[in-house]
Amino acid sequence: MVTKGMTRKKVRIMGRGRSGMGKIRSSHVTIKVDKVDFQEKIQRARSIYERDVWMKRKALVDKLKKSGETQTL
């Protein structure tokens, strides 16, 4: 989930000796981590495409577990 964060004001220098106000925006990112039973997801898939997606995700997780790295899914 992504929500609006703080906004900082910044002076922007413009041509002909003028200046303006700019905004530097930020956001809050909330990530929920949960365990997934891949075998159940693969068996309950409604289509071949959905099954293939879950199988690819399972393969990626297995690969990451072997290498000990973290990566965005």
PDB file as gemmi writes it, atoms N, CA and C in Angstrom:
CRYST1    1.000    1.000    1.000  90.00  90.00  90.00 P 1                      
ATOM      1  N   MET A   1       0.849  -1.162   0.000  1.00  0.00           N  
ATOM      2  CA  MET A   1       0.000   0.000   0.000  1.00  0.00           C  
ATOM      3  C   MET A   1       0.900   1.233   0.000  1.00  0.00           C  
ATOM      4  N   VAL A   2       0.583   2.195  -0.802  1.00  0.00           N  
ATOM      5  CA  VAL A   2       1.362   3.426  -0.892  1.00  0.00           C  
ATOM      6  C   VAL A   2       0.462   4.593  -0.512  1.00  0.00           C  
ATOM      7  N   THR A   3       0.936   5.425   0.412  1.00  0.00           N  
ATOM      8  CA  THR A   3       0.185   6.607   0.829  1.00  0.00           C  
ATOM      9  C   THR A   3       1.052   7.850   0.692  1.00  0.00           C  
ATOM     10  N   LYS A   4       0.401   8.986   0.749  1.00  0.00           N  
ATOM     11  CA  LYS A   4       1.100  10.255   0.587  1.00  0.00           C  
ATOM     12  C   LYS A   4       1.965  10.542   1.808  1.00  0.00           C  
ATOM     13  N   GLY A   5       3.179  11.031   1.554  1.00  0.00           N  
ATOM     14  CA  GLY A   5       4.101  11.378   2.629  1.00  0.00           C  
ATOM     15  C   GLY A   5       4.300  12.879   2.704  1.00  0.00           C  
ATOM     16  N   MET A   6       5.428  13.280   3.291  1.00  0.00           N  
ATOM     17  CA  MET A   6       5.734  14.695   3.435  1.00  0.00           C  
ATOM     18  C   MET A   6       6.020  15.347   2.084  1.00  0.00           C  
ATOM     19  N   THR A   7       5.776  16.647   2.012  1.00  0.00           N  
ATOM     20  CA  THR A   7       6.119  17.438   0.835  1.00  0.00           C  
ATOM     21  C   THR A   7       7.006  18.579   1.285  1.00  0.00           C  
ATOM     22  N   ARG A   8       8.193  18.688   0.681  1.00  0.00           N  
ATOM     23  CA  ARG A   8       9.108  19.783   1.006  1.00  0.00           C  
ATOM     24  C   ARG A   8       9.039  20.819  -0.102  1.00  0.00           C  
ATOM     25  N   LYS A   9       9.183  22.079   0.271  1.00  0.00           N  
ATOM     26  CA  LYS A   9       9.201  23.158  -0.714  1.00  0.00           C  
ATOM     27  C   LYS A   9      10.639  23.435  -1.130  1.00  0.00           C  
ATOM     28  N   LYS A  10      10.816  23.750  -2.393  1.00  0.00           N  
ATOM     29  CA  LYS A  10      12.147  24.005  -2.925  1.00  0.00           C  
ATOM     30  C   LYS A  10      12.068  25.213  -3.855  1.00  0.00           C  
ATOM     31  N   VAL A  11      13.049  26.092  -3.738  1.00  0.00           N  
ATOM     32  CA  VAL A  11      13.103  27.272  -4.603  1.00  0.00           C  
ATOM     33  C   VAL A  11      13.681  26.844  -5.945  1.00  0.00           C  
ATOM     34  N   ARG A  12      12.978  27.183  -7.015  1.00  0.00           N  
ATOM     35  CA  ARG A  12      13.458  26.885  -8.363  1.00  0.00           C  
ATOM     36  C   ARG A  12      13.918  28.183  -9.019  1.00  0.00           C  
ATOM     37  N   ILE A  13      15.141  28.210  -9.446  1.00  0.00           N  
ATOM     38  CA  ILE A  13      15.662  29.400 -10.103  1.00  0.00           C  
ATOM     39  C   ILE A  13      15.256  29.344 -11.570  1.00  0.00           C  
ATOM     40  N   MET A  14      14.680  30.454 -12.044  1.00  0.00           N  
ATOM     41  CA  MET A  14      14.185  30.523 -13.410  1.00  0.00           C  
ATOM     42  C   MET A  14      14.940  31.622 -14.172  1.00  0.00           C  
ATOM     43  N   GLY A  15      14.661  31.740 -15.433  1.00  0.00           N  
ATOM     44  CA  GLY A  15      15.313  32.733 -16.259  1.00  0.00           C  
ATOM     45  C   GLY A  15      14.891  34.153 -15.916  1.00  0.00           C  
ATOM     46  N   ARG A  16      15.679  35.109 -16.378  1.00  0.00           N  
ATOM     47  CA  ARG A  16      15.413  36.544 -16.197  1.00  0.00           C  
ATOM     48  C   ARG A  16      15.349  36.964 -14.729  1.00  0.00           C  
ATOM     49  N   GLY A  17      16.087  36.278 -13.870  1.00  0.00           N  
ATOM     50  CA  GLY A  17      16.171  36.674 -12.469  1.00  0.00           C  
ATOM     51  C   GLY A  17      14.960  36.313 -11.631  1.00  0.00           C  
ATOM     52  N   ARG A  18      14.093  35.470 -12.153  1.00  0.00           N  
ATOM     53  CA  ARG A  18      12.898  35.093 -11.387  1.00  0.00           C  
ATOM     54  C   ARG A  18      13.148  33.798 -10.622  1.00  0.00           C  
ATOM     55  N   SER A  19      12.271  33.525  -9.679  1.00  0.00           N  
ATOM     56  CA  SER A  19      12.330  32.253  -8.964  1.00  0.00           C  
ATOM     57  C   SER A  19      10.904  31.756  -8.746  1.00  0.00           C  
ATOM     58  N   GLY A  20      10.769  30.469  -8.559  1.00  0.00           N  
ATOM     59  CA  GLY A  20       9.468  29.867  -8.337  1.00  0.00           C  
ATOM     60  C   GLY A  20       9.577  28.825  -7.236  1.00  0.00           C  
ATOM     61  N   MET A  21       8.437  28.307  -6.844  1.00  0.00           N  
ATOM     62  CA  MET A  21       8.404  27.288  -5.801  1.00  0.00           C  
ATOM     63  C   MET A  21       8.131  25.928  -6.444  1.00  0.00           C  
ATOM     64  N   GLY A  22       8.934  24.949  -6.069  1.00  0.00           N  
ATOM     65  CA  GLY A  22       8.725  23.580  -6.505  1.00  0.00           C  
ATOM     66  C   GLY A  22       8.454  22.713  -5.292  1.00  0.00           C  
ATOM     67  N   LYS A  23       7.946  21.532  -5.530  1.00  0.00           N  
ATOM     68  CA  LYS A  23       7.653  20.603  -4.437  1.00  0.00           C  
ATOM     69  C   LYS A  23       8.432  19.321  -4.631  1.00  0.00           C  
ATOM     70  N   ILE A  24       9.006  18.825  -3.550  1.00  0.00           N  
ATOM     71  CA  ILE A  24       9.655  17.523  -3.550  1.00  0.00           C  
ATOM     72  C   ILE A  24       8.734  16.603  -2.763  1.00  0.00           C  
ATOM     73  N   ARG A  25       8.124  15.666  -3.459  1.00  0.00           N  
ATOM     74  CA  ARG A  25       7.140  14.779  -2.829  1.00  0.00           C  
ATOM     75  C   ARG A  25       7.791  13.473  -2.391  1.00  0.00           C  
ATOM     76  N   SER A  26       7.248  12.903  -1.325  1.00  0.00           N  
ATOM     77  CA  SER A  26       7.688  11.591  -0.873  1.00  0.00           C  
ATOM     78  C   SER A  26       6.449  10.763  -0.556  1.00  0.00           C  
ATOM     79  N   SER A  27       6.639   9.489  -0.280  1.00  0.00           N  
ATOM     80  CA  SER A  27       5.508   8.617  -0.001  1.00  0.00           C  
ATOM     81  C   SER A  27       5.884   7.582   1.046  1.00  0.00           C  
ATOM     82  N   HIS A  28       4.867   6.991   1.654  1.00  0.00           N  
ATOM     83  CA  HIS A  28       5.038   5.903   2.609  1.00  0.00           C  
ATOM     84  C   HIS A  28       4.673   4.607   1.892  1.00  0.00           C  
ATOM     85  N   VAL A  29       5.518   3.598   2.031  1.00  0.00           N  
ATOM     86  CA  VAL A  29       5.265   2.307   1.403  1.00  0.00           C  
ATOM     87  C   VAL A  29       5.109   1.273   2.508  1.00  0.00           C  
ATOM     88  N   THR A  30       3.981   0.557   2.508  1.00  0.00           N  
ATOM     89  CA  THR A  30       3.716  -0.491   3.482  1.00  0.00           C  
ATOM     90  C   THR A  30       3.699  -1.826   2.749  1.00  0.00           C  
ATOM     91  N   ILE A  31       4.513  -2.772   3.220  1.00  0.00           N  
ATOM     92  CA  ILE A  31       4.604  -4.079   2.591  1.00  0.00           C  
ATOM     93  C   ILE A  31       4.199  -5.131   3.612  1.00  0.00           C  
ATOM     94  N   LYS A  32       3.287  -6.009   3.222  1.00  0.00           N  
ATOM     95  CA  LYS A  32       2.859  -7.095   4.082  1.00  0.00           C  
ATOM     96  C   LYS A  32       3.485  -8.388   3.565  1.00  0.00           C  
ATOM     97  N   VAL A  33       4.215  -9.074   4.424  1.00  0.00           N  
ATOM     98  CA  VAL A  33       4.890 -10.309   4.045  1.00  0.00           C  
ATOM     99  C   VAL A  33       4.135 -11.466   4.664  1.00  0.00           C  
ATOM    100  N   ASP A  34       3.850 -12.486   3.849  1.00  0.00           N  
ATOM    101  CA  ASP A  34       3.078 -13.627   4.320  1.00  0.00           C  
ATOM    102  C   ASP A  34       3.619 -14.884   3.643  1.00  0.00           C  
ATOM    103  N   LYS A  35       3.474 -16.018   4.279  1.00  0.00           N  
ATOM    104  CA  LYS A  35       3.885 -17.278   3.673  1.00  0.00           C  
ATOM    105  C   LYS A  35       2.812 -17.722   2.685  1.00  0.00           C  
ATOM    106  N   VAL A  36       3.276 -18.308   1.589  1.00  0.00           N  
ATOM    107  CA  VAL A  36       2.367 -18.773   0.545  1.00  0.00           C  
ATOM    108  C   VAL A  36       2.567 -20.265   0.353  1.00  0.00           C  
ATOM    109  N   ASP A  37       1.454 -21.010   0.314  1.00  0.00           N  
ATOM    110  CA  ASP A  37       1.508 -22.434   0.007  1.00  0.00           C  
ATOM    111  C   ASP A  37       1.392 -22.573  -1.510  1.00  0.00           C  
ATOM    112  N   PHE A  38       2.548 -22.703  -2.175  1.00  0.00           N  
ATOM    113  CA  PHE A  38       2.568 -22.699  -3.630  1.00  0.00           C  
ATOM    114  C   PHE A  38       1.857 -23.913  -4.219  1.00  0.00           C  
ATOM    115  N   GLN A  39       1.991 -25.082  -3.593  1.00  0.00           N  
ATOM    116  CA  GLN A  39       1.332 -26.274  -4.137  1.00  0.00           C  
ATOM    117  C   GLN A  39      -0.188 -26.094  -4.160  1.00  0.00           C  
ATOM    118  N   GLU A  40      -0.731 -25.504  -3.104  1.00  0.00           N  
ATOM    119  CA  GLU A  40      -2.173 -25.256  -3.051  1.00  0.00           C  
ATOM    120  C   GLU A  40      -2.590 -24.245  -4.120  1.00  0.00           C  
ATOM    121  N   LYS A  41      -1.804 -23.181  -4.274  1.00  0.00           N  
ATOM    122  CA  LYS A  41      -2.114 -22.161  -5.279  1.00  0.00           C  
ATOM    123  C   LYS A  41      -2.071 -22.743  -6.689  1.00  0.00           C  
ATOM    124  N   ILE A  42      -1.071 -23.613  -6.953  1.00  0.00           N  
ATOM    125  CA  ILE A  42      -0.952 -24.222  -8.276  1.00  0.00           C  
ATOM    126  C   ILE A  42      -2.141 -25.133  -8.548  1.00  0.00           C  
ATOM    127  N   GLN A  43      -2.567 -25.919  -7.551  1.00  0.00           N  
ATOM    128  CA  GLN A  43      -3.693 -26.836  -7.733  1.00  0.00           C  
ATOM    129  C   GLN A  43      -5.020 -26.098  -7.885  1.00  0.00           C  
ATOM    130  N   ARG A  44      -5.176 -24.966  -7.200  1.00  0.00           N  
ATOM    131  CA  ARG A  44      -6.440 -24.223  -7.259  1.00  0.00           C  
ATOM    132  C   ARG A  44      -6.492 -23.178  -8.364  1.00  0.00           C  
ATOM    133  N   ALA A  45      -5.479 -23.134  -9.210  1.00  0.00           N  
ATOM    134  CA  ALA A  45      -5.446 -22.154 -10.296  1.00  0.00           C  
ATOM    135  C   ALA A  45      -6.633 -22.384 -11.226  1.00  0.00           C  
ATOM    136  N   ARG A  46      -7.254 -21.282 -11.657  1.00  0.00           N  
ATOM    137  CA  ARG A  46      -8.448 -21.371 -12.505  1.00  0.00           C  
ATOM    138  C   ARG A  46      -8.112 -21.516 -13.983  1.00  0.00           C  
ATOM    139  N   SER A  47      -6.883 -21.192 -14.349  1.00  0.00           N  
ATOM    140  CA  SER A  47      -6.506 -21.294 -15.760  1.00  0.00           C  
ATOM    141  C   SER A  47      -5.057 -21.767 -15.865  1.00  0.00           C  
ATOM    142  N   ILE A  48      -4.697 -22.141 -17.062  1.00  0.00           N  
ATOM    143  CA  ILE A  48      -3.326 -22.587 -17.305  1.00  0.00           C  
ATOM    144  C   ILE A  48      -2.358 -21.436 -17.091  1.00  0.00           C  
ATOM    145  N   TYR A  49      -2.746 -20.240 -17.537  1.00  0.00           N  
ATOM    146  CA  TYR A  49      -1.889 -19.064 -17.367  1.00  0.00           C  
ATOM    147  C   TYR A  49      -1.639 -18.790 -15.884  1.00  0.00           C  
ATOM    148  N   GLU A  50      -2.683 -18.842 -15.068  1.00  0.00           N  
ATOM    149  CA  GLU A  50      -2.535 -18.585 -13.629  1.00  0.00           C  
ATOM    150  C   GLU A  50      -1.634 -19.645 -12.985  1.00  0.00           C  
ATOM    151  N   ARG A  51      -1.793 -20.890 -13.417  1.00  0.00           N  
ATOM    152  CA  ARG A  51      -0.943 -21.968 -12.894  1.00  0.00           C  
ATOM    153  C   ARG A  51       0.521 -21.725 -13.247  1.00  0.00           C  
ATOM    154  N   ASP A  52       0.770 -21.309 -14.492  1.00  0.00           N  
ATOM    155  CA  ASP A  52       2.143 -21.035 -14.919  1.00  0.00           C  
ATOM    156  C   ASP A  52       2.756 -19.881 -14.132  1.00  0.00           C  
ATOM    157  N   VAL A  53       1.958 -18.863 -13.828  1.00  0.00           N  
ATOM    158  CA  VAL A  53       2.448 -17.724 -13.045  1.00  0.00           C  
ATOM    159  C   VAL A  53       2.877 -18.189 -11.657  1.00  0.00           C  
ATOM    160  N   TRP A  54       2.051 -19.018 -11.005  1.00  0.00           N  
ATOM    161  CA  TRP A  54       2.395 -19.512  -9.671  1.00  0.00           C  
ATOM    162  C   TRP A  54       3.609 -20.429  -9.706  1.00  0.00           C  
ATOM    163  N   MET A  55       3.755 -21.206 -10.789  1.00  0.00           N  
ATOM    164  CA  MET A  55       4.921 -22.082 -10.901  1.00  0.00           C  
ATOM    165  C   MET A  55       6.195 -21.257 -11.079  1.00  0.00           C  
ATOM    166  N   LYS A  56       6.134 -20.169 -11.848  1.00  0.00           N  
ATOM    167  CA  LYS A  56       7.290 -19.299 -12.019  1.00  0.00           C  
ATOM    168  C   LYS A  56       7.660 -18.618 -10.710  1.00  0.00           C  
ATOM    169  N   ARG A  57       6.661 -18.192  -9.949  1.00  0.00           N  
ATOM    170  CA  ARG A  57       6.923 -17.556  -8.651  1.00  0.00           C  
ATOM    171  C   ARG A  57       7.581 -18.539  -7.699  1.00  0.00           C  
ATOM    172  N   LYS A  58       7.080 -19.791  -7.698  1.00  0.00           N  
ATOM    173  CA  LYS A  58       7.662 -20.822  -6.834  1.00  0.00           C  
ATOM    174  C   LYS A  58       9.111 -21.080  -7.214  1.00  0.00           C  
ATOM    175  N   ALA A  59       9.398 -21.145  -8.512  1.00  0.00           N  
ATOM    176  CA  ALA A  59      10.770 -21.373  -8.974  1.00  0.00           C  
ATOM    177  C   ALA A  59      11.682 -20.219  -8.547  1.00  0.00           C  
ATOM    178  N   LEU A  60      11.181 -18.985  -8.629  1.00  0.00           N  
ATOM    179  CA  LEU A  60      11.965 -17.825  -8.222  1.00  0.00           C  
ATOM    180  C   LEU A  60      12.265 -17.861  -6.725  1.00  0.00           C  
ATOM    181  N   VAL A  61      11.267 -18.208  -5.920  1.00  0.00           N  
ATOM    182  CA  VAL A  61      11.456 -18.275  -4.463  1.00  0.00           C  
ATOM    183  C   VAL A  61      12.461 -19.378  -4.118  1.00  0.00           C  
ATOM    184  N   ASP A  62      12.346 -20.523  -4.784  1.00  0.00           N  
ATOM    185  CA  ASP A  62      13.296 -21.614  -4.534  1.00  0.00           C  
ATOM    186  C   ASP A  62      14.717 -21.189  -4.900  1.00  0.00           C  
ATOM    187  N   LYS A  63      14.851 -20.495  -6.025  1.00  0.00           N  
ATOM    188  CA  LYS A  63      16.170 -20.018  -6.461  1.00  0.00           C  
ATOM    189  C   LYS A  63      16.745 -19.033  -5.444  1.00  0.00           C  
ATOM    190  N   LEU A  64      15.903 -18.114  -4.930  1.00  0.00           N  
ATOM    191  CA  LEU A  64      16.365 -17.135  -3.949  1.00  0.00           C  
ATOM    192  C   LEU A  64      16.745 -17.793  -2.633  1.00  0.00           C  
ATOM    193  N   LYS A  65      16.001 -18.821  -2.242  1.00  0.00           N  
ATOM    194  CA  LYS A  65      16.327 -19.525  -1.000  1.00  0.00           C  
ATOM    195  C   LYS A  65      17.687 -20.208  -1.100  1.00  0.00           C  
ATOM    196  N   LYS A  66      17.982 -20.769  -2.277  1.00  0.00           N  
ATOM    197  CA  LYS A  66      19.270 -21.443  -2.466  1.00  0.00           C  
ATOM    198  C   LYS A  66      20.424 -20.450  -2.447  1.00  0.00           C  
ATOM    199  N   SER A  67      20.224 -19.286  -3.065  1.00  0.00           N  
ATOM    200  CA  SER A  67      21.319 -18.320  -3.154  1.00  0.00           C  
ATOM    201  C   SER A  67      21.422 -17.453  -1.899  1.00  0.00           C  
ATOM    202  N   GLY A  68      20.353 -17.374  -1.097  1.00  0.00           N  
ATOM    203  CA  GLY A  68      20.391 -16.583   0.129  1.00  0.00           C  
ATOM    204  C   GLY A  68      20.212 -15.104  -0.107  1.00  0.00           C  
ATOM    205  N   GLU A  69      19.783 -14.689  -1.286  1.00  0.00           N  
ATOM    206  CA  GLU A  69      19.585 -13.282  -1.596  1.00  0.00           C  
ATOM    207  C   GLU A  69      18.128 -12.898  -1.423  1.00  0.00           C  
ATOM    208  N   THR A  70      17.880 -11.589  -1.435  1.00  0.00           N  
ATOM    209  CA  THR A  70      16.521 -11.076  -1.443  1.00  0.00           C  
ATOM    210  C   THR A  70      16.318 -10.290  -2.722  1.00  0.00           C  
ATOM    211  N   GLN A  71      15.094 -10.334  -3.252  1.00  0.00           N  
ATOM    212  CA  GLN A  71      14.795  -9.658  -4.498  1.00  0.00           C  
ATOM    213  C   GLN A  71      13.307  -9.338  -4.524  1.00  0.00           C  
ATOM    214  N   THR A  72      12.938  -8.351  -5.334  1.00  0.00           N  
ATOM    215  CA  THR A  72      11.539  -7.970  -5.466  1.00  0.00           C  
ATOM    216  C   THR A  72      10.803  -8.997  -6.293  1.00  0.00           C  
ATOM    217  N   LEU A  73       9.656  -9.458  -5.781  1.00  0.00           N  
ATOM    218  CA  LEU A  73       8.831 -10.390  -6.544  1.00  0.00           C  
ATOM    219  C   LEU A  73       7.861  -9.586  -7.329  1.00  0.00           C  
TER     220      LEU A  73                                                      
END                                                                             
